[in-house]
Amino acid sequence: MTHKVYIAGVGMIPFSKPGASDDYDVMGAEAARMALTDAGLQFGDVQQAFTGYVYGESTCGQKALYHLGKTGIPVVNVNNNCATGSSALFLARQLVASGAADCVLALGFEQMNAGPLSSPWTDRPTPLAEFQQIADGAVGSVDVPRALRLFGGAGKAHMEKYGTSLSTFAKIRAKASTHAARNPLAVFRNVVSPEDVLASPALWPGVLHRLMACPPTCGAAAVVVVSENFTKARGLRADVLIAGQALTTDPQSSFDAGDMIRLVGFDMAREAARQAYEQAGVGPEDVDVVELHDCFAQNELLSYEALGLCREGEGERMVVDGDNTYGGRYVTNPSGGLLSKGHPLGATGLAQCFELTHQLRGTAGERQVKGARIALQHNLGLGGACVVSVLQGA
């Protein structure tokens, strides 16, 4: 894995509520076209493609890409729960880094239904059975959807262990809304206050309110990655480097001692971050801008600690001090994050990459983080998978 890998082009369509979007293949094709146009390439230049989605049949990727042309290239469909988009990017980057290809497309899309996540399969074991069993023992019987119980339980554990206030999670959600107000591609652009968040329905009284959870969303995003030789031969831009990247799955510690914080991916994220930092030759202190997996406001705070942006137990202080937004130590989720931008599962990781690429290019408009040079991306899926990437600007 010795070849440098550059982001030549990115594309993303505006996210929308379920029922208000085009079909998945139309969305996917448009995002791919945008990424190719941004790179100054044609679909015929792409040597392989990885397409990510969670809710769909087995060759939805081909259905989307055939709109661009039938070139006979390998197309691999990827499903890694909520980390699907970044998993597709991880595979694309590996292919170029190994020297097996020079130009690879990573595409992610999702056409979601309204309401909480659910599985269409009722006649076979769920991959999250062990997670549910541990959560039962840790938080007891709570009549809430599975994802809410897992991440809400982790937030509750942080509150009990470190004294974190429910209002801190409300501040995280309010921060997301102020960032999304500057993002024309976000599904929710209305600004809410911490008081508004706490006034929204309590899905789990004392633990989690409705506005602390990301909405189901439809959308698509794409990234074209290329080798250094390819950029030189084609005269392409080489101003954003994937300097470090790691994909991890659950260690045994995720399941030990009924620890809800570990159960929802804390140790996966910490190890992926360690590997990505090491590859890039940087540390969390070098990071300027972050897109992280805020599927719930609670998980944003947990991710601050897992990614080394602060010490364990100090996430609340980071929020209170404003070190998670403009004018503070890190700008986290300038796009509005999953909480306000939306979370179409297969597209999310690539949408994060879209945002960070523009931040490093200096083309993020009103959202621009001044002087951004090192960006951190974190995309998490229960079951589990976590991808952390370090992007470096020129």
C-alpha positions in Angstrom: 0.0 0.0 0.0 2.7 2.5 -1.1 0.9 4.5 -3.7 -0.6 7.9 -2.8 -4.3 8.3 -3.3 -5.9 11.6 -4.2 -9.5 12.7 -4.3 -10.0 14.0 -7.9 -13.7 14.6 -7.7 -16.7 14.7 -5.4 -20.5 14.9 -6.0 -23.5 15.1 -3.8 -27.2 15.8 -4.4 -29.4 17.6 -1.9 -30.7 15.3 0.7 -34.5 15.0 1.1 -37.2 13.4 3.3 -38.5 9.9 2.4 -41.1 10.1 -0.4 -39.7 13.4 -1.7 -36.7 12.0 -3.6 -36.1 10.4 -7.0 -35.6 6.7 -7.1 -32.2 5.4 -5.8 -30.8 4.7 -9.3 -31.6 8.3 -10.5 -30.0 9.8 -7.4 -27.0 7.6 -7.6 -26.4 8.3 -11.3 -26.6 12.0 -10.7 -24.1 12.0 -7.8 -21.7 9.9 -9.9 -22.0 12.3 -12.8 -21.3 15.3 -10.5 -18.2 13.6 -9.1 -16.9 12.8 -12.6 -17.6 16.3 -13.8 -15.8 17.7 -10.8 -12.8 15.5 -11.6 -12.9 16.4 -15.3 -13.3 12.8 -16.2 -15.7 10.6 -18.2 -17.3 7.4 -16.9 -15.2 5.5 -19.5 -12.1 6.6 -17.5 -13.3 4.7 -14.4 -11.7 1.3 -14.0 -13.7 -0.1 -11.1 -16.6 1.0 -8.9 -17.8 0.3 -5.4 -21.4 1.1 -4.7 -22.8 1.3 -1.2 -26.4 1.0 0.0 -28.2 -0.8 2.8 -31.8 -1.1 1.7 -31.9 -2.6 -1.8 -31.5 -5.7 -3.9 -28.2 -7.1 -4.8 -27.2 -5.2 -7.9 -28.6 -1.8 -7.3 -25.2 -0.3 -8.0 -25.2 -1.6 -11.5 -28.7 -0.2 -12.0 -27.5 3.3 -11.0 -24.2 3.2 -13.0 -25.7 1.8 -16.2 -27.3 5.2 -16.6 -23.8 6.5 -17.2 -22.8 3.7 -19.6 -22.3 0.0 -19.9 -18.5 -0.2 -19.9 -18.1 -3.7 -18.5 -16.0 -2.6 -15.5 -16.2 -4.5 -12.2 -18.9 -3.1 -9.9 -18.9 -4.3 -6.3 -22.0 -3.7 -4.1 -21.2 -2.9 -0.5 -23.4 -3.1 2.7 -21.7 -2.3 6.0 -24.7 -0.8 7.8 -24.3 2.9 8.5 -20.6 2.8 7.6 -21.4 1.6 4.1 -20.4 4.8 2.2 -17.0 5.0 3.8 -16.5 1.3 3.4 -16.9 1.8 -0.3 -14.4 4.6 -0.2 -12.0 2.4 1.9 -12.2 -0.3 -0.8 -11.6 2.2 -3.6 -8.7 3.7 -1.8 -7.1 0.3 -1.1 -7.4 -0.6 -4.8 -5.5 2.5 -5.9 -3.0 2.4 -3.1 -2.1 -1.2 -4.0 -1.4 -0.2 -7.6 -4.2 -2.4 -8.9 -6.1 0.5 -10.5 -5.6 4.2 -11.2 -9.1 5.6 -11.2 -11.9 4.2 -9.0 -15.4 5.5 -8.2 -17.0 5.1 -4.8 -20.8 5.8 -4.9 -23.3 5.6 -2.1 -27.1 6.1 -2.1 -30.2 5.3 -0.1 -33.9 5.5 -0.7 -35.3 5.2 2.8 -38.8 4.8 4.3 -40.1 7.0 7.0 -39.8 6.0 10.6 -37.2 4.1 12.6 -34.8 1.6 11.0 -36.1 -1.9 10.6 -35.2 -5.1 8.9 -37.3 -6.8 6.2 -36.0 -10.2 7.3 -38.1 -12.0 10.0 -37.1 -15.6 9.3 -33.4 -15.5 10.3 -31.1 -14.2 13.1 -30.4 -10.5 13.3 -26.7 -9.6 13.4 -27.5 -7.3 16.3 -28.9 -10.0 18.6 -25.9 -10.0 20.9 -26.0 -6.2 21.0 -29.7 -6.3 22.0 -29.0 -8.9 24.7 -26.3 -6.8 26.3 -28.5 -3.7 26.1 -31.3 -5.6 27.8 -29.0 -6.4 30.7 -27.6 -2.9 30.9 -30.7 -0.7 30.5 -33.6 -3.1 31.0 -36.8 -3.1 29.1 -37.3 0.2 27.4 -40.1 0.5 24.8 -38.1 2.4 22.1 -36.7 1.5 18.7 -33.4 -0.6 18.7 -31.0 2.1 17.6 -32.4 4.6 20.0 -32.1 2.1 22.9 -28.5 1.4 22.0 -27.2 5.0 21.5 -29.6 6.4 24.1 -28.3 3.8 26.6 -24.7 4.8 25.8 -25.6 8.5 26.4 -27.3 7.5 29.7 -24.2 5.6 30.7 -22.0 8.7 30.0 -24.4 10.8 32.1 -24.2 8.4 35.0 -20.4 7.9 34.8 -19.3 11.5 34.2 -22.3 13.6 35.3 -23.0 14.8 31.8 -26.2 16.9 31.5 -29.0 16.2 29.1 -28.8 19.8 28.1 -25.3 19.2 26.7 -26.7 16.9 24.1 -29.3 19.5 23.3 -26.5 22.0 22.7 -24.9 19.6 20.3 -28.1 19.3 18.3 -28.6 23.1 18.3 -25.0 23.5 17.0 -25.8 21.1 14.2 -28.7 23.2 13.1 -26.7 26.5 13.0 -24.1 24.7 10.8 -26.8 23.2 8.5 -28.4 26.6 8.0 -25.4 27.4 5.8 -25.6 24.2 3.8 -28.0 24.2 0.8 -27.7 20.4 0.5 -28.9 19.7 4.1 -32.5 18.3 4.6 -33.2 20.4 7.7 -31.9 24.0 7.6 -34.1 25.5 10.4 -32.1 26.7 13.4 -33.2 25.3 16.8 -32.1 26.3 20.2 -31.1 23.9 23.1 -34.5 24.8 24.6 -36.3 23.8 21.4 -34.5 20.5 21.5 -35.5 19.8 25.1 -39.1 20.9 24.3 -39.3 18.3 21.5 -41.0 15.0 22.5 -39.1 12.9 25.0 -38.6 9.5 23.3 -36.9 8.2 26.4 -37.7 10.6 29.3 -34.5 12.0 30.9 -32.3 10.4 28.3 -33.2 11.4 24.7 -35.5 13.8 22.9 -36.7 13.5 19.3 -34.5 16.3 18.0 -31.5 14.5 19.3 -32.0 11.7 16.7 -31.1 12.0 13.0 -34.0 11.7 10.6 -34.4 9.0 7.9 -33.2 10.6 4.7 -32.8 9.9 1.0 -29.8 11.0 -1.0 -26.6 10.1 -2.8 -22.9 11.1 -2.9 -19.8 10.0 -4.8 -16.1 10.3 -4.8 -13.5 9.6 -7.5 -10.1 8.5 -6.2 -7.0 8.4 -8.4 -3.3 7.6 -8.3 -0.5 10.2 -8.4 0.6 9.0 -11.8 -3.0 9.3 -13.1 -3.3 12.9 -11.9 0.0 13.8 -13.6 -0.9 12.0 -16.9 -4.3 13.6 -17.1 -3.5 17.0 -15.5 -6.0 16.4 -12.7 -6.1 18.3 -9.4 -4.1 16.7 -6.6 -5.0 19.0 -3.7 -6.7 16.5 -1.4 -4.8 13.4 -0.3 -6.2 10.5 1.7 -3.3 10.5 4.1 -4.6 7.8 6.4 -7.5 5.5 6.6 -8.6 2.5 8.6 -11.7 0.2 8.8 -12.2 -1.7 12.0 -14.7 -4.1 13.4 -15.7 -4.8 17.0 -13.0 -6.0 19.5 -14.0 -8.2 22.3 -14.2 -5.2 24.6 -17.3 -4.0 22.8 -19.2 -6.9 24.4 -17.5 -7.1 27.8 -18.9 -5.9 31.1 -22.2 -4.6 29.7 -20.6 -1.3 28.9 -23.1 0.6 26.7 -20.5 3.1 25.5 -18.2 0.3 24.2 -21.2 -1.5 22.8 -22.0 1.3 20.3 -18.5 1.4 18.8 -16.3 3.5 21.1 -13.3 1.1 20.9 -13.8 0.5 17.2 -13.6 4.2 16.6 -10.6 4.7 18.9 -8.6 2.0 17.1 -9.6 3.2 13.7 -8.5 6.7 14.6 -5.2 5.4 16.0 -4.4 3.6 12.8 -5.4 6.5 10.6 -3.4 9.1 12.6 -0.4 6.8 12.5 -0.6 6.3 8.7 -0.9 10.1 8.2 1.8 11.0 10.6 -0.5 13.4 12.6 -2.4 13.4 15.8 -5.7 14.8 16.9 -4.0 18.1 17.8 -3.3 18.6 14.2 -6.9 18.3 13.0 -8.7 21.5 11.8 -12.2 20.2 10.8 -14.1 17.0 11.5 -17.1 15.2 10.0 -18.2 12.6 12.5 -21.0 10.1 12.9 -23.7 12.0 14.9 -26.6 9.6 14.3 -27.6 10.8 17.8 -26.4 13.8 19.7 -25.2 11.4 22.3 -22.9 9.7 19.8 -21.3 13.0 18.7 -20.1 13.5 22.3 -18.9 9.9 22.6 -17.0 10.3 19.3 -15.1 13.4 20.5 -13.6 11.2 23.2 -13.1 8.1 21.0 -11.3 10.1 18.3 -9.0 11.7 20.8 -10.4 15.2 20.4 -10.6 15.3 24.2 -10.0 12.9 27.0 -12.6 10.4 28.1 -15.2 12.1 30.3 -14.3 15.6 29.0 -16.8 15.7 26.1 -19.2 17.9 28.0 -16.4 20.4 28.7 -15.6 20.5 25.0 -19.2 21.5 24.3 -19.6 24.0 27.1 -16.3 25.7 26.0 -17.4 25.9 22.4 -14.5 23.8 21.2 -16.8 21.9 18.8 -17.7 24.8 16.5 -16.4 27.9 14.7 -14.1 29.9 16.9 -13.2 26.9 19.0 -10.6 24.2 18.8 -12.3 22.0 16.3 -15.2 22.6 13.9 -17.3 19.4 14.0 -19.8 18.7 11.3 -19.8 22.0 9.5 -22.2 20.4 7.1 -24.8 20.0 9.8 -24.0 16.4 10.3 -26.4 13.5 10.3 -28.6 15.3 12.7 -29.4 18.2 10.3 -27.9 17.3 7.0 -29.6 13.9 7.1 -28.5 10.3 7.1 -29.2 8.3 3.9 -27.2 5.3 5.1 -25.2 4.3 2.0 -24.5 7.9 1.1 -23.5 9.3 4.5 -19.8 8.5 4.6 -19.3 9.8 1.0 -21.3 13.0 1.9 -18.8 13.5 4.8 -16.0 13.2 2.3 -17.7 15.7 0.0 -17.9 18.2 2.8 -14.3 17.8 3.9 -12.9 17.9 0.4 -14.5 21.3 -0.2 -13.2 22.4 3.2 -9.6 21.5 2.2 -10.0 23.1 -1.2 -11.3 26.3 0.4 -14.5 26.1 -1.5 -17.0 25.5 1.3 -18.6 28.9 1.0 -20.3 30.2 4.2 -19.2 27.0 6.0 -15.5 27.4 5.3 -13.2 26.7 8.2 -10.4 29.2 7.8 -7.0 27.7 7.0 -8.3 24.1 7.1 -5.5 21.7 6.1 -6.1 18.5 8.0 -9.6 16.9 8.1 -10.9 13.9 10.0 -13.8 11.8 8.9 -15.6 9.2 11.1 -18.4 6.9 9.9 -19.8 4.2 12.2 -22.1 1.2 11.7 -23.4 -1.1 14.4 -22.8 -4.8 13.9 -20.1 -3.5 13.4 -17.8 -1.4 11.3 -16.0 1.9 11.7 -14.1 3.9 9.1 -11.8 6.8 10.1 -10.0 8.8 7.4 -7.4 11.6 7.6 -7.6 13.9 4.6 -4.8 16.4 3.9 -5.0 19.5 1.8 -2.2 20.9 -0.4 
